[in-house]
Amino acid sequence: MGQADHPATPAVSAAPVAEPFHRAVPGRPAVRGFLHRPASPARDGLVLTHGAGGNSSAKLLVALGIAFAEAGLSVLRCDLPYRQDRPKGPPFPSGAARDREGLRQAVTELRGVVPGRVYLGGQSYGGRQASVLVAEEPGLADGLLLLSYPLHPPGRAKELRTAHFPALRAPTVFAHGSQDPFGSLEEVETARALIPGPTTLVAVDRAGHGLGRGARVPEPTAETIARIVDAFLSLVTAEVARHRP
């Protein structure tokens, strides 16, 4: 008896697989996380890091890592040094400079993976440290992605964390929820005006600090992820074209 014929299974395009990444250089913070490689060799790359209570496996970062890799970028999701030191808990108050040194090293490592531009981004605390680092070292990264930037502590709107914004000249994309207690959309718009470089805001209606919409949809939707990726790639591509001879 012959085998029964079965209909062919449709081909499903698998998302780029993230591979564990670990590099240690004596005298510098180690770089630990996951690297997303696109299907075809990438020219450009993006370093992404997490917020104060999270790590490099935060669902927002994983979703963005997959989406940016599908768009052709290599993406390095990395744990900040304080998170490498302990698996839980907030950053050390005195450890911000070391966390920035860890991001600097992550950018250096990713430049060894891709031959082109390297961008830097992060969620909340991670985005804040990324922006301070790029303000201090303008040539370090070719663009910034600030996810739920913590403009001020909740309920303390006068304690702004924007003193370094006038030093930012790299293309910068903000993604921010309309119900984020760390800053309203109006406050983000005011903060954007302090930045001399080109900026874009992806406003997510009814979203909180995690870019999800309340208890029913706690994680960012696929539409939100796509909007962030499109906005970022559009801005940095426009800047490349503008500076092309």
C-alpha positions in Angstrom: 0.0 0.0 0.0 1.4 3.4 -1.0 1.7 6.2 1.4 -1.2 8.7 1.5 -0.5 12.0 -0.2 -0.5 15.0 2.1 -0.9 18.6 1.0 2.4 20.5 1.1 2.8 22.6 4.2 3.1 26.3 3.3 6.5 27.8 3.9 6.6 30.0 6.9 9.3 32.7 7.1 11.0 32.3 10.5 12.0 35.3 12.5 15.7 35.9 12.7 17.1 33.9 15.6 18.8 35.8 18.5 22.1 34.2 19.5 23.6 34.7 22.9 26.3 37.3 22.9 29.1 37.8 25.5 32.3 39.8 25.2 34.7 40.6 28.0 37.6 43.0 27.7 39.9 43.4 30.7 39.4 46.7 32.5 36.0 47.4 30.8 32.4 46.3 31.5 31.5 43.1 29.8 28.9 43.1 27.1 26.2 40.5 27.6 22.9 39.9 25.8 21.6 38.6 22.5 22.4 39.4 18.9 19.8 39.4 16.1 21.2 38.9 12.7 19.1 39.5 9.6 18.7 37.0 6.8 21.2 38.9 4.6 24.4 40.4 5.9 23.7 43.7 7.6 25.5 46.9 6.9 24.1 48.8 9.9 23.3 47.9 13.5 21.4 49.0 16.6 22.2 48.5 20.3 19.2 48.3 22.5 19.0 48.2 26.3 16.4 48.0 29.0 14.7 50.0 31.8 15.5 50.1 35.5 13.4 47.1 36.4 14.1 44.9 33.4 16.8 43.2 31.4 17.7 42.5 27.8 14.9 40.0 27.5 12.2 42.5 28.0 9.3 41.8 25.6 9.5 45.3 24.0 13.2 44.8 23.2 12.7 41.3 21.9 9.9 42.5 19.6 12.0 45.4 18.3 15.0 43.2 17.9 13.1 40.8 15.7 11.4 43.6 13.7 14.6 45.6 13.1 16.4 42.4 12.0 13.6 41.6 9.6 14.2 45.2 8.3 17.9 44.4 7.7 19.7 45.6 10.8 21.8 43.6 13.2 20.5 44.3 16.7 22.3 43.7 20.0 20.1 43.6 23.0 22.3 44.1 26.0 22.2 44.0 29.8 23.5 47.1 31.5 26.4 46.5 34.0 24.2 46.8 37.1 21.9 44.1 35.7 24.9 41.8 35.1 25.9 42.4 38.7 22.5 41.3 40.1 19.5 39.7 38.4 16.9 41.9 40.1 16.5 45.3 41.6 16.9 48.9 40.4 20.2 50.5 39.2 22.7 51.6 41.8 22.4 55.4 42.3 26.1 55.8 41.9 26.4 53.4 38.9 25.1 55.5 36.0 28.5 56.3 34.7 29.5 52.6 34.7 26.2 51.8 32.9 27.1 54.3 30.2 30.5 52.8 29.9 28.8 49.4 29.3 26.7 51.0 26.5 29.9 52.5 25.0 31.5 49.1 25.0 28.4 47.5 23.4 28.5 50.1 20.6 32.2 49.2 20.1 31.4 45.5 20.0 28.6 46.0 17.5 30.9 48.1 15.2 33.0 44.9 15.0 30.0 43.0 13.7 28.7 45.5 11.1 30.7 47.7 8.7 28.2 50.7 8.6 26.4 52.9 11.0 25.6 51.9 14.6 22.6 53.3 16.4 21.8 53.3 20.1 18.6 53.1 22.0 16.9 52.1 25.2 13.8 51.9 27.2 13.3 54.3 30.1 16.5 54.4 32.3 18.4 52.7 29.5 17.3 55.4 27.0 18.2 58.1 29.4 21.8 56.7 29.8 22.0 56.3 26.1 21.1 59.9 25.5 23.5 61.2 28.1 26.3 59.1 26.6 25.6 60.5 23.1 25.4 64.0 24.4 28.8 63.5 26.0 30.3 61.8 22.9 28.4 63.1 19.8 30.3 60.8 17.4 29.6 57.6 19.3 26.3 56.7 17.7 24.6 57.6 14.4 21.1 57.9 15.9 19.1 57.5 19.1 15.9 55.5 19.8 14.3 56.6 23.1 11.5 54.3 24.3 9.3 55.8 27.1 12.0 58.4 28.0 11.6 59.2 31.7 11.4 63.0 31.5 10.8 63.3 35.2 9.8 61.0 38.2 6.0 60.4 38.4 4.3 63.3 40.0 7.4 65.5 40.1 7.2 67.3 36.8 9.7 70.0 37.8 12.5 67.5 38.2 13.3 67.3 34.5 16.0 65.1 33.1 16.6 67.1 29.9 19.7 69.3 30.8 21.8 67.4 28.2 19.2 67.6 25.4 20.8 70.7 23.8 23.9 68.7 23.1 22.1 66.0 21.1 22.6 66.3 17.4 22.1 62.7 16.3 18.7 61.9 14.7 16.5 60.9 17.6 13.2 59.1 17.7 10.9 59.1 20.8 8.3 56.5 21.3 5.9 57.5 24.1 2.5 56.5 25.5 -0.2 59.1 26.1 -0.7 57.7 29.7 3.0 57.5 30.7 3.4 58.9 34.2 7.0 59.8 33.5 6.0 62.5 31.1 3.0 63.6 29.0 3.1 63.8 25.2 3.0 67.6 25.6 6.1 67.4 27.8 7.8 65.3 25.2 7.1 67.8 22.5 8.6 70.6 24.7 11.6 68.4 25.4 12.1 67.7 21.7 12.3 71.4 21.0 15.5 71.5 23.1 17.3 69.1 20.7 19.1 70.7 17.8 19.3 67.5 15.8 16.3 66.1 13.9 13.7 64.3 16.0 10.4 62.4 15.5 7.8 61.4 18.1 5.8 58.1 17.8 2.8 58.8 20.1 1.0 55.7 21.3 -2.5 56.5 22.3 -3.7 55.1 25.6 -0.3 53.4 26.3 1.6 53.6 29.5 5.3 53.4 30.3 5.7 49.9 28.8 4.0 51.1 25.5 1.1 48.6 26.1 -2.5 49.6 26.7 -3.4 48.7 30.2 -4.1 45.3 31.8 -5.8 43.9 28.8 -2.9 44.7 26.4 0.1 45.1 28.6 2.6 44.6 25.9 3.1 46.8 22.8 1.1 45.7 19.8 2.5 44.6 16.5 1.3 47.9 15.1 3.2 49.9 17.7 6.4 47.9 17.0 6.0 48.5 13.2 5.4 52.2 13.7 8.5 52.6 15.8 10.7 50.7 13.3 9.2 52.6 10.3 9.7 56.0 12.1 13.3 55.3 13.1 14.4 53.9 9.7 12.6 56.8 7.9 14.4 59.4 10.0 17.9 57.9 9.8 17.5 57.2 6.1 16.5 60.8 5.5 19.5 62.0 7.3 21.9 59.8 5.4 20.3 61.1 2.1 20.6 64.7 3.3 24.3 64.4 4.0 25.2 62.4 0.9 27.5 64.3 -1.4 
